[in-house]
Amino acid sequence: MQTALLPALRATSAGQEAERILRACVHCGFCTATCPTYQLLGDELDGPRGRIYQIKQVLEGHAPSRITQLHLDRCLLCRSCETTCPSGVQYGRLLEIGRELVDAQVSRPWRDRLLRQLLLRLIPHPRRVAALVKLANRLRFLLPNALARRIPRPKPDALPAPSGAHILLMLGGCVQAAFRPETNAAAGRVFGRLGIGLREVPGCCGAAAYHLGDRAGGLATVRRNIDAWWPLLEAGAEGMLINASGCGAFVKTYGDLLRGNSRYEEKAQKIAALARDPGEVLQQADLRSLGKPGQGCAIAFQSPCSLQHGQQLSGLVESLLTRLGFQLTPVPDAHLCCGSGGTYALLQPKLADQLRRRKLQALSQGKPDWIATANIGCQHHLGEKAPVPVLHWLELLDRRLRQT
């Protein structure tokens, strides 16, 4: 694609990166076939190709409008288009650059600003999220049924003390720690059976603030995490396990996020290289001692976008579950997003609900006993309306192992 970026933008690192990405795009349109919002809305401007064109216009000096902002906001950042693109266009990074430019020129409606500020003050802070969940559960009887169904019922679950020949750090997370502490506890028991100890490190990965537009706050969290994790890695921890695939996808970009930072770049690249999804670790482990705990259990696996597109680990968890005896039911259009998208379900609830209905229809087609997933956002979003229980796949595996 030919470009004519404003000279002032072309002189910046972000402008140079955007121009490189734009020039890789050949406008073939393959991406539109796998874009969830384009499938729902049928509008070229609500698909990757149309959004790329709008960002290009802004970079070339055209003034964006609230409509431009809305089209960019409607993107889930699922990155399905990146998996499809034959030219390797880094659409996700281009969208981040485009959103930052547009947000600097277009003021949002006050309700949108207020909601985003509330989310920024809440989500990246696990203690605040946990306190709100606790209060909401106490007041559940006063709330409308539709709202009450959205409130999680976390169950305290102790993480086993780390022991074994290998020790990994495990990210506590923000929403996951408050909504579903059972996930990390289940991971501790599963990995403990294989001689791998998990040491939980609390906190948020930084993705929530970064993707809500507070890039400075998100990067500050990244730097704090590196300062906290680095001594533990130097002391012998062999890597970083991240059970929420959305967090995992973000931590794996730490090296890119801090490129050029003389103090943090090298450490960020090392941590990104040591970040592991549970499936990556178990793929290398000897699972024979676990037996076939999944026999007789039919499940539909919902592969989060952050796992299959963000981390490019499509099919990995499914193959592990099959090895462990689970019967995987068919899921049509498994590449499409469920509508969770981090905070997307809160910022774009109508579109998120439509995507959830489509996803639940696909997941239910094979009449599974359970729906398994790999990300807390997807788990909670689907679980609100799913006809069968929705669990993180490590929780489901842990339950089956404890029954044998």
C-alpha positions as CSV (number, residue, x, y, z in Angstrom):
1,M,0.0,0.0,0.0
2,Q,1.3,3.5,-0.9
3,T,1.5,6.0,1.9
4,A,2.0,9.7,2.3
5,L,2.3,10.2,6.1
6,L,2.6,13.6,7.6
7,P,6.4,14.5,7.9
8,A,6.0,15.1,11.6
9,L,4.6,11.6,12.1
10,R,7.1,10.0,9.8
11,A,9.8,11.3,12.0
12,T,8.5,9.4,15.1
13,S,9.1,5.8,15.9
14,A,5.4,5.1,16.0
15,G,4.9,6.8,12.6
16,Q,7.7,4.7,11.1
17,E,6.3,1.5,12.5
18,A,2.8,2.4,11.2
19,E,4.2,3.2,7.8
20,R,6.0,-0.2,7.7
21,I,2.8,-2.0,8.7
22,L,0.6,-0.1,6.1
23,R,3.1,-0.8,3.3
24,A,2.7,-4.6,4.0
25,C,-1.0,-4.5,3.5
26,V,-2.1,-5.4,-0.1
27,H,-5.9,-4.8,0.6
28,C,-6.7,-8.4,-0.4
29,G,-9.7,-8.6,1.9
30,F,-9.0,-12.0,3.3
31,C,-9.2,-10.5,6.8
32,T,-12.8,-9.4,6.4
33,A,-13.9,-13.1,6.2
34,T,-12.6,-13.8,9.7
35,C,-13.5,-10.5,11.4
36,P,-16.3,-10.9,13.9
37,T,-17.6,-7.3,13.8
38,Y,-17.6,-7.3,10.0
39,Q,-19.7,-10.5,10.0
40,L,-22.2,-8.9,12.4
41,L,-22.4,-5.4,10.9
42,G,-21.5,-6.0,7.2
43,D,-19.8,-2.6,7.1
44,E,-16.4,-2.3,5.4
45,L,-15.4,0.3,8.0
46,D,-16.1,-2.2,10.8
47,G,-13.6,-4.7,9.4
48,P,-9.8,-4.7,9.4
49,R,-9.3,-3.4,5.9
50,G,-11.7,-0.5,6.4
51,R,-10.1,0.3,9.8
52,I,-6.6,0.2,8.2
53,Y,-7.8,2.7,5.6
54,Q,-9.2,5.0,8.3
55,I,-5.9,4.9,10.3
56,K,-4.0,5.6,7.1
57,Q,-6.1,8.7,6.5
58,V,-5.4,10.0,10.0
59,L,-1.7,9.4,9.6
60,E,-1.8,11.4,6.3
61,G,-3.4,14.4,7.9
62,H,-7.2,13.8,7.6
63,A,-9.1,15.0,10.7
64,P,-10.8,12.0,12.4
65,S,-14.3,12.3,13.7
66,R,-16.3,10.6,16.4
67,I,-17.5,8.2,13.8
68,T,-13.9,7.2,13.0
69,Q,-13.3,6.7,16.8
70,L,-16.4,4.5,17.0
71,H,-15.3,2.3,14.1
72,L,-11.9,1.8,15.8
73,D,-13.6,1.2,19.2
74,R,-15.7,-1.6,17.8
75,C,-12.6,-3.6,17.1
76,L,-12.2,-6.5,19.6
77,L,-8.5,-6.7,19.0
78,C,-9.1,-10.4,18.6
79,R,-6.3,-10.5,15.9
80,S,-8.1,-13.2,13.9
81,C,-7.3,-11.0,10.9
82,E,-3.5,-11.4,11.7
83,T,-3.8,-15.2,11.6
84,T,-5.6,-15.0,8.3
85,C,-3.5,-12.3,6.6
86,P,-1.1,-13.7,3.9
87,S,1.1,-10.6,4.1
88,G,1.7,-10.8,7.9
89,V,0.2,-7.3,8.6
90,Q,0.6,-6.5,12.3
91,Y,-2.9,-5.1,12.5
92,G,-3.1,-5.1,16.3
93,R,-0.1,-2.8,16.7
94,L,-1.4,-0.5,13.9
95,L,-4.8,-0.2,15.7
96,E,-3.1,0.8,18.9
97,I,-1.2,3.5,17.1
98,G,-4.4,4.6,15.3
99,R,-6.5,4.7,18.5
100,E,-3.9,6.8,20.3
101,L,-3.8,9.3,17.5
102,V,-7.6,9.5,17.2
103,D,-8.2,9.8,20.9
104,A,-5.7,12.7,21.1
105,Q,-7.9,14.6,18.5
106,V,-11.5,13.5,19.3
107,S,-13.2,14.0,22.6
108,R,-15.4,11.1,23.8
109,P,-18.9,11.6,25.2
110,W,-18.9,12.1,29.0
111,R,-20.5,8.8,29.7
112,D,-17.8,6.9,27.8
113,R,-15.1,8.9,29.6
114,L,-16.6,8.2,32.9
115,L,-17.0,4.5,32.3
116,R,-13.4,4.2,31.1
117,Q,-12.1,6.1,34.2
118,L,-14.0,3.9,36.5
119,L,-12.6,0.8,34.8
120,L,-9.1,2.2,35.0
121,R,-9.5,2.9,38.7
122,L,-10.8,-0.6,39.3
123,I,-9.7,-3.4,37.1
124,P,-5.9,-3.1,37.3
125,H,-6.2,-3.3,41.1
126,P,-6.9,-6.8,42.4
127,R,-7.8,-5.7,46.0
128,R,-10.3,-3.2,44.7
129,V,-11.9,-5.7,42.4
130,A,-12.1,-8.3,45.2
131,A,-13.7,-5.7,47.6
132,L,-16.3,-4.8,45.0
133,V,-17.1,-8.5,44.3
134,K,-17.5,-9.1,48.1
135,L,-19.8,-6.1,48.5
136,A,-21.9,-7.1,45.5
137,N,-22.4,-10.6,46.8
138,R,-23.6,-9.2,50.1
139,L,-26.1,-7.0,48.3
140,R,-27.0,-9.6,45.7
141,F,-30.6,-10.0,47.1
142,L,-31.2,-6.3,46.4
143,L,-30.1,-6.5,42.7
144,P,-32.1,-7.2,39.6
145,N,-31.7,-10.8,38.4
146,A,-30.0,-9.8,35.2
147,L,-27.3,-7.9,37.2
148,A,-27.0,-10.5,40.0
149,R,-26.2,-13.2,37.4
150,R,-23.1,-11.2,36.4
151,I,-21.6,-11.2,39.9
152,P,-19.1,-14.0,40.4
153,R,-19.1,-16.3,43.4
154,P,-15.4,-16.8,44.2
155,K,-14.5,-19.7,46.4
156,P,-11.3,-19.4,48.5
157,D,-8.9,-22.1,47.5
158,A,-5.4,-22.5,48.9
159,L,-2.5,-22.7,46.5
160,P,-0.2,-25.6,47.5
161,A,3.2,-24.5,48.8
162,P,5.7,-24.6,45.9
163,S,7.8,-27.7,45.9
164,G,9.5,-30.0,43.4
165,A,12.5,-30.1,41.1
166,H,11.3,-27.1,39.1
167,I,9.8,-23.8,40.3
168,L,7.9,-21.4,38.2
169,L,6.5,-18.0,39.0
170,M,2.7,-17.8,38.4
171,L,0.9,-14.5,37.8
172,G,-1.9,-13.8,40.2
173,G,-3.7,-11.5,37.9
174,C,-6.3,-8.8,38.7
175,V,-9.7,-9.9,37.6
176,Q,-8.9,-13.6,37.8
177,A,-7.6,-13.3,41.3
178,A,-10.9,-11.7,42.4
179,F,-13.3,-13.6,40.2
180,R,-11.8,-17.1,40.1
181,P,-9.0,-17.8,42.7
182,E,-9.8,-21.5,42.1
183,T,-7.9,-21.4,38.8
184,N,-4.5,-20.7,40.2
185,A,-5.1,-23.2,43.0
186,A,-6.1,-25.8,40.5
187,A,-2.9,-25.1,38.5
188,G,-0.8,-25.6,41.7
189,R,-2.3,-29.0,42.3
190,V,-2.0,-30.2,38.6
191,F,1.6,-29.0,38.2
192,G,2.5,-30.3,41.7
193,R,1.6,-33.8,40.5
194,L,4.3,-33.4,37.8
195,G,7.0,-32.2,40.2
196,I,6.6,-28.5,39.2
197,G,6.1,-26.0,42.0
198,L,4.3,-22.7,41.4
199,R,5.0,-19.5,43.3
200,E,2.3,-17.0,42.9
201,V,3.3,-13.3,42.3
202,P,0.3,-11.0,42.8
203,G,-0.7,-8.1,40.6
204,C,-1.9,-7.1,37.1
205,C,0.0,-7.6,33.9
206,G,-0.7,-4.1,32.7
207,A,-2.9,-4.9,29.8
208,A,-6.1,-3.4,31.2
209,A,-4.7,0.1,31.5
210,Y,-2.8,-0.1,28.3
211,H,-5.7,-1.2,26.1
212,L,-8.0,1.3,27.8
213,G,-5.8,4.1,26.5
214,D,-3.7,4.7,29.6
215,R,-0.5,3.6,28.0
216,A,1.7,5.4,30.5
217,G,-0.1,3.7,33.3
218,G,0.1,0.3,31.6
219,L,3.9,0.7,31.0
220,A,4.4,1.8,34.6
221,T,2.8,-1.5,35.7
222,V,5.0,-3.4,33.3
223,R,8.1,-1.8,34.8
224,R,7.0,-2.5,38.3
225,N,6.4,-6.1,37.4
226,I,9.9,-6.5,36.0
227,D,11.4,-5.0,39.1
228,A,9.4,-7.4,41.3
229,W,9.9,-10.6,39.1
230,W,13.5,-10.2,38.1
231,P,15.1,-11.0,41.6
232,L,12.9,-14.1,41.8
233,L,14.1,-15.3,38.4
234,E,17.7,-14.6,39.3
235,A,17.1,-16.6,42.5
236,G,16.2,-19.7,40.5
237,A,12.6,-19.6,39.2
238,E,12.7,-21.1,35.8
239,G,9.9,-19.1,34.1
240,M,6.6,-17.4,34.4
241,L,3.4,-19.3,34.1
242,I,0.3,-17.3,33.1
243,N,-3.0,-19.0,33.3
244,A,-5.1,-16.2,31.7
245,S,-4.3,-16.3,28.1
246,G,-5.0,-12.6,27.7
247,C,-2.4,-11.7,30.3
248,G,0.0,-14.2,28.7
249,A,-0.3,-12.6,25.3
250,F,0.5,-9.2,26.8
251,V,3.4,-10.3,28.9
252,K,4.9,-11.9,25.8
253,T,5.1,-8.4,24.3
254,Y,7.0,-6.8,27.2
255,G,10.2,-6.8,25.1
256,D,8.4,-4.8,22.3
257,L,6.7,-2.5,24.8
258,L,10.0,-1.4,26.4
259,R,12.2,-1.5,23.3
260,G,14.6,1.4,23.5
261,N,14.4,1.6,27.3
262,S,18.1,1.2,28.3
263,R,17.2,0.2,31.9
264,Y,14.4,-2.3,31.1
265,E,14.7,-3.6,27.5
266,E,17.0,-6.5,28.1
267,K,15.1,-7.7,31.2
268,A,11.7,-7.2,29.4
269,Q,12.9,-9.4,26.5
270,K,14.1,-12.1,28.9
271,I,10.8,-12.1,30.8
272,A,8.8,-12.2,27.6
273,A,10.8,-15.2,26.5
274,L,10.3,-17.0,29.8
275,A,6.5,-16.4,29.8
276,R,4.6,-19.6,29.3
277,D,1.0,-20.6,28.8
278,P,0.2,-23.8,30.9
279,G,-0.3,-25.7,27.7
280,E,3.3,-24.9,26.6
281,V,4.7,-26.3,29.8
282,L,2.5,-29.4,29.9
283,Q,3.3,-30.1,26.3
284,Q,6.9,-30.7,27.3
285,A,6.0,-32.7,30.5
286,D,5.6,-36.5,30.9
287,L,1.8,-36.8,31.4
288,R,1.7,-40.5,31.8
289,S,1.4,-40.3,35.6
290,L,-1.9,-38.4,35.2
291,G,-3.5,-41.2,33.3
292,K,-6.7,-40.6,31.4
293,P,-8.8,-38.5,33.9
294,G,-11.0,-37.1,31.1
295,Q,-12.5,-40.4,30.0
296,G,-16.3,-40.2,29.8
297,C,-16.3,-36.4,29.8
298,A,-17.5,-34.6,26.7
299,I,-16.3,-31.0,26.5
300,A,-16.4,-28.1,24.1
301,F,-13.2,-26.1,24.2
302,Q,-13.5,-22.4,23.5
303,S,-10.0,-21.3,22.4
304,P,-9.6,-17.6,23.4
305,C,-8.5,-15.2,20.8
306,S,-5.5,-14.3,23.0
307,L,-4.5,-18.0,22.9
308,Q,-5.0,-18.9,19.2
309,H,-4.3,-15.5,17.6
310,G,-2.4,-13.5,20.2
311,Q,0.0,-16.3,21.2
312,Q,-0.4,-18.4,18.1
313,L,-1.1,-21.6,20.1
314,S,-4.1,-22.8,18.2
315,G,-4.8,-26.5,18.8
316,L,-2.3,-26.9,21.7
317,V,-4.7,-27.2,24.6
318,E,-7.1,-29.3,22.5
319,S,-4.4,-31.8,21.8
320,L,-3.5,-32.0,25.5
321,L,-7.1,-32.6,26.6
322,T,-7.4,-35.3,24.0
323,R,-4.3,-37.0,25.3
324,L,-5.8,-36.9,28.8
325,G,-8.9,-38.7,27.6
326,F,-11.4,-35.9,27.2
327,Q,-13.8,-36.1,24.3
328,L,-13.8,-32.9,22.4
329,T,-17.1,-32.0,20.7
330,P,-17.1,-30.0,17.4
331,V,-17.1,-26.2,17.6
332,P,-17.9,-24.5,14.2
333,D,-16.1,-21.3,13.5
334,A,-13.8,-21.8,16.4
335,H,-11.6,-18.9,15.2
336,L,-14.3,-16.3,16.0
337,C,-14.3,-14.2,19.2
338,C,-16.8,-14.8,22.0
339,G,-17.3,-11.1,22.6
340,S,-15.4,-10.8,25.9
341,G,-12.4,-8.9,24.5
342,G,-11.0,-7.7,27.9
343,T,-13.2,-4.7,28.7
344,Y,-15.0,-4.9,25.4
345,A,-18.1,-6.6,26.9
346,L,-18.5,-3.6,29.2
347,L,-17.8,-0.9,26.6
348,Q,-19.7,-2.5,23.6
349,P,-22.3,-4.6,25.4
350,K,-24.7,-5.0,22.4
351,L,-22.1,-6.3,20.1
352,A,-20.6,-8.5,22.8
353,D,-23.9,-10.1,23.5
354,Q,-24.5,-10.9,19.9
355,L,-21.1,-12.5,19.6
356,R,-21.7,-14.5,22.8
357,R,-25.0,-15.9,21.5
358,R,-23.2,-17.0,18.3
359,K,-20.4,-18.6,20.2
360,L,-22.6,-20.4,22.6
361,Q,-24.6,-21.8,19.7
362,A,-21.4,-23.1,18.2
363,L,-20.1,-24.5,21.6
364,S,-23.4,-26.2,22.3
365,Q,-23.7,-28.0,19.0
366,G,-22.1,-31.2,20.2
367,K,-24.0,-31.2,23.5
368,P,-21.0,-31.1,25.8
369,D,-21.1,-31.8,29.5
370,W,-18.8,-28.8,30.1
371,I,-17.3,-25.8,28.3
372,A,-13.6,-25.3,28.9
373,T,-11.6,-22.2,28.1
374,A,-8.3,-20.6,28.9
375,N,-9.1,-17.0,29.9
376,I,-11.0,-15.5,32.8
377,G,-12.7,-12.9,30.6
378,C,-14.1,-15.5,28.3
379,Q,-15.0,-17.8,31.2
380,H,-17.1,-15.2,32.9
381,H,-18.6,-13.7,29.8
382,L,-19.8,-17.1,28.5
383,G,-20.7,-18.4,31.9
384,E,-23.4,-15.8,32.4
385,K,-25.6,-17.3,29.7
386,A,-24.1,-20.8,29.0
387,P,-26.4,-23.9,29.2
388,V,-23.6,-25.9,30.9
389,P,-20.8,-24.9,33.4
390,V,-17.9,-23.0,32.0
391,L,-14.5,-23.7,33.6
392,H,-10.8,-23.0,32.9
393,W,-9.4,-26.2,31.5
394,L,-7.0,-26.5,34.3
395,E,-9.9,-26.4,36.8
396,L,-11.7,-29.1,34.9
397,L,-8.6,-31.3,34.7
398,D,-8.0,-30.8,38.5
399,R,-11.5,-31.8,39.3
400,R,-11.2,-35.0,37.2
401,L,-7.8,-35.8,38.8
402,R,-9.2,-35.4,42.3
403,Q,-12.0,-37.8,41.5
404,T,-9.7,-40.6,40.4
